[in-house]
Amino acid sequence: MEAASALIEDEPEPRDRLELQRFATQRLGKDVLDLEDVDLTRGGRRLLSHATWRLGPGDRLGLVGVNGAGKSSVLGLLAGDLTPDAGRVRRGRTVALEHLTQVLDDLDPAERVLDSVEGIRRVTRTASGEITASSMLERFGFTGDRLTARIGDLSGGERRRLQMLRLLLHEPNVLLLDEPTNDLDIETLTVLEDFLDGWPGTLVVVSHDRYFLERVTDSTWALLGDGQVSMLPRGVEEYLERRAVALSTPLSRDDTPVQRGDTPVETARIPVEGARTPVETARIPVEGAPVPAASGAEQREARKAMARIERQLAKLTDREATLHADLAAHAADYEKLAELDATLREVVAQREALEEEWLEAGALLE
């Protein structure tokens, strides 16, 4: 067990960041994508205000924020699909960009799966060498009669897998991924994670899946409602802490945070959303609407719920630690690793759902 613990504490990096960055610089040069002093308004809401964000070769960035904060719009700016109201978006001369959106209707329903892939490229280059389009399809779960199936007959998950595969076959050096894990099963997610681990380019990911986000990116940036793209040195954990503070911060009549005692609170209110995980979820009052105080009975129930959730979280934390130790102990058993990884994902999902419940219950006590 001591050996397993040592492996966890000194676990090697899943990818060679310096080597990948060196390759990325060769492919991209020094200039990739820059937002410079950008303003952006969508649907009557100011999303960005004099915002500057610079992406370099080999950067692997996760972008978080509440629903409606403008994450997809920022990707649209980087992709050139949107034009800023002010400021400019600069793109390096060697950039070959692909943008995975959340829309699935960009595929021809009458086309066959294999034809749609081989029409892009029959052989593609990966970090480990060349691979045929049919082999890539097999990796992404398309075998047997699924190779000749009409795209219109595929399930939502299959179409998402095909959409991702087609994008990778274009051999981009900049990837923008908007909710790439939507409708993907555990096996396909693992394939995608492994592929991205050896992919030398600039990567920006918007995802509700905290595990995936932390697995494939190296830094986390956030849209916090102040019109800026802000780096979070402590990643998703820092984002969740800021969200929790925002939930518990009372607002004055002019919507500015007020002080509790002698301690100033600096986090402003965040707009409503309906996301599904703690990376982006919480029950937040509608902007401009009165916030009714919870009754005594509701507060008692909230305290009971928080105590129950804390007990469950303690058990899940222990379970998570055990699974990490098991993963280290079975590093050479790939079948066992796949089984443990699937279990770990389930435990993480349960923990994140409970964290969300805890935040919602805590909001009633403020």
C-alpha positions in Angstrom: 0.0 0.0 0.0 2.9 2.3 0.7 4.2 1.7 -2.8 0.8 2.6 -4.2 0.7 5.7 -2.1 4.1 6.7 -3.3 3.0 6.2 -6.9 0.0 8.5 -6.3 2.0 11.2 -4.7 4.7 11.1 -7.4 2.5 10.2 -10.4 4.2 11.2 -13.7 2.6 13.8 -16.0 0.1 12.2 -18.4 1.9 14.0 -21.3 5.2 15.6 -22.0 4.2 19.2 -21.9 7.5 20.7 -23.0 7.9 18.3 -25.9 4.4 18.9 -27.1 4.9 22.7 -26.8 8.1 22.4 -28.9 6.2 20.6 -31.6 3.3 23.1 -31.4 5.7 26.0 -31.8 7.2 24.3 -34.9 3.7 24.0 -36.4 2.3 27.3 -35.3 5.1 29.8 -34.7 4.8 32.2 -31.9 1.5 33.9 -32.8 -1.7 31.9 -32.5 -4.8 33.7 -31.4 -5.3 36.9 -29.5 -8.4 38.8 -28.3 -7.3 42.4 -28.0 -9.5 45.0 -26.1 -12.6 43.2 -27.2 -16.2 44.1 -26.5 -19.0 41.6 -27.2 -22.7 41.9 -26.7 -25.1 39.1 -27.4 -28.9 39.1 -26.8 -28.7 42.5 -25.1 -26.1 41.3 -22.6 -22.5 42.6 -22.4 -20.3 39.4 -22.3 -16.9 41.0 -22.8 -15.7 44.5 -22.0 -12.2 45.6 -23.1 -11.1 42.0 -22.7 -7.7 40.7 -23.8 -6.8 37.0 -23.9 -3.7 35.6 -25.6 -3.3 32.0 -26.7 0.2 30.7 -27.4 1.5 27.6 -29.2 0.8 24.5 -27.2 -1.5 26.2 -24.7 -4.1 23.8 -23.3 -6.9 25.9 -21.7 -10.2 25.1 -20.0 -12.9 27.8 -20.1 -15.6 27.7 -17.4 -18.5 30.0 -16.5 -22.2 29.9 -15.8 -24.6 29.2 -18.7 -25.1 32.4 -20.5 -21.7 33.8 -19.5 -20.5 33.6 -23.1 -18.2 30.6 -23.3 -19.6 29.4 -26.7 -19.5 33.1 -27.9 -15.8 33.4 -26.9 -15.1 30.2 -28.9 -17.0 31.7 -31.8 -14.8 34.8 -31.7 -11.7 32.7 -31.7 -13.0 30.7 -34.6 -14.0 33.7 -36.6 -17.7 32.9 -36.6 -18.4 36.0 -34.6 -17.2 39.6 -35.0 -16.5 41.7 -31.8 -18.4 44.9 -31.3 -15.0 46.6 -30.6 -11.4 45.5 -30.5 -10.0 42.8 -32.7 -9.1 39.1 -32.9 -5.7 38.4 -34.3 -4.9 35.0 -35.8 -1.4 33.7 -36.7 -0.6 33.0 -40.3 0.0 29.3 -39.9 -3.1 28.6 -37.8 -5.2 25.6 -39.0 -8.3 25.8 -36.8 -11.1 23.3 -36.2 -14.1 24.2 -34.0 -16.4 21.5 -32.5 -19.7 23.1 -31.8 -22.7 21.7 -30.0 -24.7 21.4 -33.2 -25.0 18.0 -34.9 -26.8 19.1 -38.1 -23.6 19.8 -40.0 -23.4 16.2 -41.2 -25.0 14.9 -44.4 -27.7 12.3 -43.2 -27.5 10.5 -46.5 -23.8 9.9 -46.5 -22.2 6.7 -45.3 -19.9 6.7 -42.3 -16.8 5.4 -44.0 -17.3 7.5 -47.1 -17.7 10.6 -45.0 -14.4 10.0 -43.2 -12.3 8.8 -46.2 -13.6 11.8 -48.1 -11.5 14.0 -45.7 -8.4 11.9 -45.5 -7.6 8.2 -45.9 -4.5 8.3 -43.7 -3.8 10.7 -40.9 -0.8 11.5 -38.8 -0.9 11.1 -35.0 1.7 11.5 -32.3 2.5 7.7 -32.6 2.6 7.7 -36.4 0.2 7.3 -39.3 -3.1 5.6 -39.0 -5.8 4.9 -41.6 -9.3 6.4 -41.5 -10.9 3.0 -41.0 -8.6 2.3 -38.0 -9.5 5.6 -36.5 -13.2 4.7 -37.0 -12.6 1.5 -35.2 -11.0 3.3 -32.3 -14.0 5.5 -32.0 -16.4 2.5 -31.9 -17.4 2.2 -35.6 -17.1 -1.5 -36.6 -19.0 -4.0 -38.7 -22.2 -2.7 -40.3 -21.8 0.7 -38.6 -19.0 1.5 -41.1 -21.5 1.5 -43.9 -24.5 2.9 -42.0 -26.1 6.2 -43.2 -25.3 9.1 -40.9 -29.0 9.8 -40.6 -29.5 6.4 -39.0 -26.8 7.0 -36.3 -27.7 7.7 -32.7 -26.9 11.1 -31.1 -23.8 9.6 -29.4 -22.6 8.0 -32.6 -23.0 11.2 -34.6 -21.1 13.1 -31.9 -18.2 10.6 -32.1 -18.2 10.9 -35.9 -18.3 14.7 -35.7 -15.2 14.6 -33.4 -13.4 12.1 -35.6 -14.0 14.1 -38.8 -12.6 17.2 -37.1 -9.4 15.4 -36.0 -8.8 14.0 -39.5 -8.4 17.6 -40.8 -5.1 17.6 -38.7 -5.7 21.0 -37.1 -3.1 22.7 -35.0 -5.7 24.7 -33.0 -8.7 22.9 -31.6 -11.8 24.6 -30.0 -14.0 22.0 -28.3 -17.5 23.1 -27.1 -18.9 20.4 -24.7 -17.0 17.6 -26.5 -18.1 15.0 -23.9 -21.8 15.4 -24.7 -23.4 11.9 -25.5 -20.0 10.1 -25.4 -19.7 6.9 -23.5 -16.8 6.1 -21.1 -14.8 4.1 -23.6 -15.0 6.8 -26.3 -14.1 9.4 -23.7 -11.0 7.4 -22.8 -10.0 7.2 -26.5 -10.5 10.9 -26.9 -8.5 11.7 -23.8 -5.6 9.5 -24.9 -5.6 11.1 -28.4 -5.5 14.6 -27.0 -2.7 13.7 -24.6 -0.4 13.2 -27.6 -1.8 16.0 -29.7 0.6 18.9 -30.3 -1.3 22.0 -30.7 -3.3 24.8 -29.0 -6.4 23.5 -27.3 -9.4 25.4 -25.8 -12.1 23.3 -24.1 -15.5 24.3 -22.7 -17.0 21.4 -20.7 -19.3 20.5 -17.9 -17.2 17.4 -17.2 -14.7 18.4 -14.6 -12.8 15.1 -14.9 -12.3 15.6 -18.6 -11.5 19.3 -18.3 -8.8 18.7 -15.7 -7.5 15.6 -17.6 -6.8 17.3 -21.0 -6.0 20.9 -20.1 -3.2 22.6 -18.1 -4.8 25.8 -17.0 -8.3 27.1 -16.2 -9.8 30.4 -17.3 -13.2 31.8 -16.3 -15.9 34.2 -17.4 -17.0 35.6 -14.0 -19.5 38.2 -15.2 -17.0 41.1 -15.1 -16.4 41.2 -18.9 -13.0 39.7 -18.6 -11.4 36.3 -19.3 -9.7 35.6 -15.9 -7.1 33.0 -15.2 -7.7 30.8 -12.1 -4.3 29.6 -10.7 -6.0 26.9 -8.7 -8.2 25.7 -11.5 -11.8 24.4 -11.2 -11.5 24.2 -7.4 -11.0 28.0 -7.2 -13.9 28.5 -9.6 -16.2 26.5 -7.3 -15.0 28.5 -4.3 -15.8 31.7 -6.0 -19.2 30.4 -7.0 -19.9 29.4 -3.4 -18.9 32.9 -2.2 -21.1 34.5 -4.9 -24.1 32.4 -3.7 -23.6 33.6 -0.1 -23.0 37.3 -0.9 -25.9 39.7 -0.1 -26.4 42.5 -2.6 -27.1 46.1 -1.9 -29.8 48.0 -3.9 -27.3 48.9 -6.6 -26.3 45.2 -7.0 -22.9 45.7 -5.4 -21.6 43.2 -2.8 -22.0 44.5 0.8 -19.7 43.9 3.8 -20.4 41.4 6.5 -18.8 42.7 9.6 -15.4 44.0 8.7 -14.8 41.6 5.8 -15.4 43.0 2.3 -16.8 40.5 -0.1 -15.6 41.1 -3.7 -17.5 38.6 -5.8 -20.5 39.9 -7.7 -23.7 38.0 -8.5 -23.7 35.4 -11.3 -26.6 35.0 -13.8 -29.0 32.1 -13.7 -28.1 28.9 -15.4 -29.3 25.3 -15.7 -26.0 23.3 -16.1 -25.6 19.8 -14.8 -22.4 19.6 -12.8 -20.5 21.6 -10.1 -18.1 23.1 -12.7 -21.1 25.3 -13.8 -24.1 24.7 -11.6 -25.8 26.3 -8.6 -29.1 27.8 -7.8 -28.6 31.5 -8.3 -31.3 34.2 -8.1 -32.6 35.7 -11.3 -30.9 39.1 -11.8 -33.1 41.9 -10.7 -35.6 39.7 -9.0 -36.3 39.8 -5.2 -34.8 36.9 -3.2 -37.4 35.5 -0.8 -36.0 34.5 2.6 -36.2 30.8 3.5 -38.6 29.9 6.3 -37.5 28.4 9.6 -38.7 25.0 8.4 -36.8 25.3 5.1 -33.6 26.3 7.0 -33.9 23.3 9.3 -34.3 21.0 6.4 -31.4 22.6 4.7 -29.2 22.0 7.7 -30.2 18.3 7.8 -29.5 18.0 4.1 -26.1 19.5 4.5 -25.2 17.2 7.4 -26.4 14.2 5.3 -24.5 15.3 2.3 -21.3 15.9 4.2 -21.4 12.3 5.5 -21.9 11.0 2.0 -19.1 13.2 0.7 -16.7 11.8 3.3 -17.5 8.3 2.2 -17.1 9.1 -1.5 -13.8 10.9 -0.8 -12.5 7.8 0.9 -13.8 5.7 -2.0 -12.0 8.0 -4.5 -8.7 7.7 -2.7 -9.1 3.9 -2.7 -9.7 3.8 -6.4 -6.7 6.0 -7.1 -4.6 3.6 -5.1 -6.1 0.6 -7.0 -5.3 2.4 -10.3 -1.7 2.8 -9.3 -1.5 -0.9 -8.1 -2.9 -2.3 -11.4 -1.0 0.0 -13.7 0.0 -3.0 -16.0 -3.5 -4.6 -16.1 -5.3 -2.6 -18.8 -8.6 -4.5 -18.5 -8.6 -3.8 -14.7 -7.6 -0.2 -15.3 -10.6 0.3 -17.7 -12.9 -1.2 -15.0 -11.5 1.0 -12.2 -11.6 4.1 -14.4 -15.3 3.6 -15.2 -16.0 3.2 -11.4 -13.9 6.3 -10.6 -15.9 8.3 -13.1 -19.1 7.2 -11.5 -17.8 8.1 -8.0 -16.6 11.5 -9.2 -20.0 12.2 -10.8 -21.8 11.3 -7.6 -19.5 13.5 -5.6 -20.0 16.5 -7.9 -23.8 16.0 -7.8 -23.6 16.0 -4.0 -21.4 19.1 -3.9 -24.1 20.9 -6.0 -26.8 19.8 -3.5 -24.7 21.1 -0.7 -24.3 24.5 -2.4 -28.0 24.8 -3.0 -28.9 23.8 0.6 -26.3 26.3 1.9 -27.8 29.1 -0.1 -31.0 28.7 1.9 -29.2 29.5 5.1 -27.9 32.9 4.0 
